[in-house]
Amino acid sequence: MNFSYFNEDEKKAVYRVIRDRRDVRKFKSDPIASDILQRILKAAMQAPSVGYMQPWNFILIEKKTIRKKVHAAFKKANQEAQKMFKGAKGEQYGSLKLEGILDSALNICVTCDRERFGKIGLGRTHQPEMDLYSTVCAVQNLWLAARCEGVGVGWVSILKPGELVKLLKLPKKVVPVAYLCVGYTKQFAPEPELKTAKWNPELPKEDLVFWEEWGNKDQLR
């Protein structure tokens, strides 16, 4: 018996949005309509969270004054990062556009309150980092919902968390998990840009799926 509540077209749409999600770096300045933004945020807040702790907050940043400070922090971190890659890899790194902080309509910092509902929570007694993983699930929900709405999202990870804590005045118990550039884009690339740039090779599925224990591929089908 099939207990699925989704018809074939609906299922295809879900798989399509997952397949077509992209890390966007090039944005148009057009503002995001309020109703669309609210739907995207609502989808993010419907993410699974361990112990139903809902550890996330979403800081919406429009002011250029704040964004310029974040951009300056990115530039400093990016210069440090480029030096970590040697030779041709370093040159390629320098040619990549890795953020849209000033170009996008909106920046969103997704944070995790590590003490929401207390220091000890259901599901976190032995894996306290589950609150962070739950927040990442919210980021993924946000990303997929945005793609459904034709809105691009780019995750800027080349930032020192401590800089964001200071710039955004985060409380001690709150940590930044994701700094996102959000806005419309002229086009969504047909493939991930770093795949197209051959930064790393795409790994075949048979190298990523094991049965029963690490490395066992005997039952792959």
N, C-alpha and C positions, 0 to 999 in steps of 0.2 A: 504493500500500500504506500502511495506517495503522499506524504503529509506536507509537501511544499505548498505555500500559499501564493507563489509567484508563477505567472505564466511564462512561456518561452521568451517572449519579447522583453519582459521585465528582467529575466535572468541574463539575457544577452546584454542589456543596458548596463547591468552591474559589472559584468566582466569587461565590457568595453571601457567604462570609466576607469577601472583599475588599469587596464592595458594602456590607455591614452593619457594617464596622469603624467605630468612632466614637471621637472624642476625649472621654473621659468626665471630668466635673468633680464629679459628685455621687455619693458612695459610701456604702455601708453598712460597718459596722465588722467584719462577720463575717470571721474569719481564712480564709486560703486554705489548703486542704489541702496537705500536703507533697508528695504524689504529683503533684498538679496543677501546683504551682509548679515541680517538677523537670521536668515535661514541657514547660512553657513555656520554661524556661531552656535545655533541650536543643534545642528548636526554634530559639531565638535563636542558639545556637552552631553550628547547621547552615547559617547564612547563608553566601553566597559571600564569599570574601575574596581580594583580589588577592595573588598570590604565596603563597597559603595561609599568610598571616602571622597570622591569627586575632588581631587586635589588641585585641580587646575584653576587658573585665572587667565584672562585675556586682556592685555594692555594694548589698547588701540592708539596708535601714534600717527597723528597727521602733521603736527608742527614741524616745520623744517628746521627750527632751531635745535630741537632734540635730535632729529634725524642726522643733522650735520655732525653732531658730536658722536653719534653712533658710527657714522661713516668714517670719521677720523680714527676711531678705535679700530674699525675694520682695516683701514689702510695700513695702520701700524702693525697689526697682527698679520696681515697678508704679506707685508715685506719680510717679516720674520719667517713666515711659512715658505715663501719662495726659496729662501736660502737653504731650506732643508732638502730640496730636490736638486740633484746635481746634473750638470751637462744638459743634454737635449731635453730631459724631463723638466729641468728648471726653466728652460726657454719656453717650452710648451705651457708650463704653468703660468708664466708671465703673460701669455697671449690669451688666457681664458678670462671671460667675464664671469665673475663669481658672486655678484650681488646686484640688486636694483634698489638700494636703500633710498636714494634720492629720486629715482625715476617713478617708482610705483605710487599708486594712489594712496596706499595705506601700508603702514608697518604694524605688525602684531607681535608682541612678545608673549609667548605662552609660558606661564610659570607653574611651579609646583609648590604648594604649601605642605611642607614635610611634617607638620604637626596638626593638620586639620583633623578634628575630632579626637585629638590626643596623640601622644608619642607612640602608643601601642595600638595597633589596629588588626582587625580580622584579616588574615591572609598575609600579614607583614611581620608576624612574630619571628619567622626564620629567614625571610627574604625582605628586609626593610626597604629595598630598592623598588619594590613593586609599585609604590606610589609614582616613581619616576616613569616606569614602564606604562602605567595607566595614562599618564599625561602624554606620552608619545602616541598612545592610541587616539587621544583627542586630536593631536596634530594630524594624524592620518585621516581621521574623519573629516576634519576641516579641509584638508587638501582634496579629498575626493568630492566633497560637496561643492567646493569651489570649481572644480573641473566640470561638474554637472552644469554649473551656472555660466560656464565660459569665462571664468575668472582664473588667472594664473597665480601660482604661489611659488616662491623661491625661498628655500631654507638657507640662511646665512650662518654657517657654523664656524667661520673663521673670525671669531670674536672671543675675547677673554671674558668668562662669566662674571668675574669681579668688576669689570668695567660696566657691564649692564646693571649690576647690582647698584653701583654708585649713580649712574646716569638716570636710572628709573626709580631710584629711592626705594628699593625693595626691602621689606622687613627681614630680620635676621633668619627667620625660619622659612623664608621663601627663596627658591632658587630659579634662575631662568633655565628653561629647557630648550626652547626654540625661538629664534628671532626670524620672523617671516616677512618677506616682501609680498604684498598682495595687490593685484590690479589686473586690468585688461591687458592683453597682449595682441600683437598683430597676427601671430599664428602660434599654434602649438606644434613643436617639432615632431616629425613622424617617428623619430627614435630619440632616446635620451641623448643629450648633446655630448656627454662624455663617452658614450658608446660610439657615436659618430666620429668623435675626435680620436678614438682608439686609445684613450687614457689607460683603460684596462680591458682585457678581453672578456667577452660574455661567457660565463661558465655554463656548460651543458647540464641539463637537469639530472642526468645520470651520475654526475659527480657530486650532487647536492642532496640526494635522497638515499638514505640507508634504511635497512630493516633490522629491527631488534637490537642492534648494537652498532657502534661506530665502524664505518668502513664496509659493512656487509651489504653488497649490492645483489645478492643471489636471487632475490625475489622481485627485482624491478620488472615492471611490465608496462 
